[in-house]
């Protein structure tokens, strides 16, 4: 049960991270319209889709209870994108400058980074598909042997050399799949 909960939380965090460019753009629009950061966070809560809406709702409620807006933004669960948003706003409020321009630039950067990540996923898709096919070949071979010549499969499974070769083959396949997975991995 704990595994399912952590997977759903990770999935939710990825979706929120994918919406951070919308949050930054909406915050920029509200700040540009003359709203304070605290007011903008409350207003943006109504303008964003779920699950970012819920995360911003928690931040807006914390602000209404007296938490500074930068701390409320730091509590957003949206992965590194939310952390970048909170850090950028905190630094800007500390040193000054045009918050709306900063948020617009951040929104553009987040969109560009997401496009680059998708391009990397497309570029590595063939390697991942090949890895899955190569990993399935030994199992398909054993199943084919069972269909074609069950006595040969019995001899393979009945001897130490046959079992050893299956174990070595399985280990080599797993290691190759792990290496290809690392090579083709795309950072979130």
N, C-alpha and C positions, 0 to 999 in steps of 0.2 A: 504493500500500500504506500509506503514511504517513497518507493521508487517512482510510482505513478504520480504522486504529489510533486516530487522534485522535477519530474519531466514536464508536468503541466506548468509549473512555475517558470521553468526555463523557457518553455514555448511562449508563455505570456510575456516574459521579459524580452524575448526576441521581437515579438510583435510591437511592444511598447518602443523598443529601440528603433524599429522601422518607422515609427510615427514621430520620432523626435524632431525630424526636419519640419513636420507640420506644426509641432508645438513651438519651435523656435520662430518660424515664420509668423504664426498667429501672435505670439508674444511681441514680436517686432511691430506688427501692425497696430496692436493695442497701445504699446508704448509710444509709437509715433503719433497716435491719435490723442496723446496727452494723459493717458492713464499712468498711475504709478505702477511699479512692478507688482506690488501686492494686488492691486485692482486688476491688472492685466492677467495675473494667474487665475484669479477668480472668474474673469470673463472668458478666458481661453478654455476653461473647464467645460463650458457649455458648447464651445465651437469645435471640439475635437472628438473623433470617434473613440469607441472603446477599443482596447483597454486603457489607452492613455487618459481618457476622461476620468476613469476611476482613480488613477495615480495622481492626476492633477487635483481631483476632488479632495484627496487626503491632504495634499499640500495646501490647498485653499483653506481647508478646515483648520489646519495647524496654524496658518497665518491669522485666521480669525481669532484663534486662542492666544495669540501673542508671539508666535515664533517668527523670527526674522525671515523674510522671503528667501534669502540665500540658503539658510538652513533647511527650509521647507523643500526647496528644489534639490538640495543634496540628498534628501530622503527618497527621491523618485527611484523606483526600481525599473530602470530601463537600460541596464548594462552600461557599457562605456560611453555610449552616446549621451545618456542622461547625466553621467558624471562630467562629461565635457561641457554640457550645457550649464550645469550648476557651477562648475569651476570658472567658466568664462564670465558668467554673470557676477560671481563673487569678486573676481579680479577687477572687472569693469567698475563695479560699485566702489571698490576700494581706491582705484586710481583715477576714476572719472573717464569721461568720454561719451560718445554717442551709443547708447545701449541698443537702439533700434538698428543701427548700421551693423553693430557687432552681431546681433541676433540674425539679421538677414544673411550676413556672411557665413555664419555658422550653419544656417539652414541650407545654403548652397553647397557648403563643404560636405555636409552629411548626405545630401542627395548625390553628389559626385562620388563620395566614398562607397555608397551603396551601389551605384552603377559599376564602379570598378570591381567590387566584390562579385556582383552578378556576372560580369565579363570573365572573371577568373574562374568562377564555377562552370561557365560554359566551356572555357578553354580546357579545363581538367575533366570534363564529363567523359570524354572518350577513354582516358586513362582509368577512371573509376569503373566504367562499364567493362573494359578489358580485364581489369583485375577480378571482377565478379565472375566473368566467363571462365577465366583461367582457373580460378579457385573451384569452380563447379566441375571442371573436366575430370579430376580423379574420381569423384563420386559418380559422375555419368559413366566413366569407364567401368567401374565396379558393377554398376547396375546393368550396363550392357553385357558385361561378362556373365552376370547371373542369368540374363535372358538367352544369351547365345549358347553358353556352355556351363551349366551349373556344376558339373564335375570339376572343371578347372577352378571355379570359384571355391569349391569345397577344398581343393588341394591348396589353394592360396591361403585360405583361412585356417587350414589344418596344419600348416608347417610354421616353424619359427621364422624361417627365412621370409615366407610370405607375409606373416604378421609384422615382422620387422620392416619389411619394405613398405607396407601400408602405413605404419607409424611414421617412418621417415618421410614418406610422401606427404602425409597429412601435416607433419611439422613444417616441412619446407613450403607447402602451400600456405599455411597459416602465417609463416614468417614473411613470405613474399607479399601476401595480401596486406599485412601490417605495414611493410615498407612502402608499398604503392599507396596505401591509405595516407601515410605521413607525407609522401611526396605530393600527392594530389589534394591535400587538405587546404581549404580556404579559410582564413581567419574570419571570424564574424565581424 
